[in-house]
Amino acid sequence: MNNLEVKQTLVPYFMVLSAPQFIEFTQKVFQADVVTIHKLEGTEGVVHAEMKIGDSIIYFADTSYDGSCGPGVCGDLKNDGLVPIQMFIYVENVKETYEKATEAGATSIMEVIEEENGGHMAGFVDPFSNLWWVKSLK
């Protein structure tokens, strides 16, 4: 992730079929600025990117027609159609949030991991098929 100060608690995470076309569209329509792009090594596939529109940041990545959530990102997550949006939310306690979610019926996509900066991150799909990434505020 980038070094921008987190000012949003909840960040929309768009899954798109063509990240370059998505960038072009948002730049033309919203005067968006690309903040960062991470590509899958050896490919043009975008596994994570950030864009600023006005005073807000959005995240986006490439998805595929088979409904997988991105190149090499979400393991076996499959839906009957595209995964058009995910939610990326900053929380005080990732482990507690993850445990509450799985106890409430969510399916784990990524167990709690410790990141290089000492923060934590996890991912789960809620009972309504929404994909949530939770990350600590550190």
ABEGO torsion letter per residue (X at the ends): XBABBBABABBBBBBBABAAAAAAAAAAAAGBBBABBBBBBGBABBABBBBBBEABBBBBBBBBAAGBAEBGAAEABBBABBBABBBBBBBABAAAAAAAAAAAGBBBABBBBBBAAGBBBBBBBBAAGBBBBBBBAX
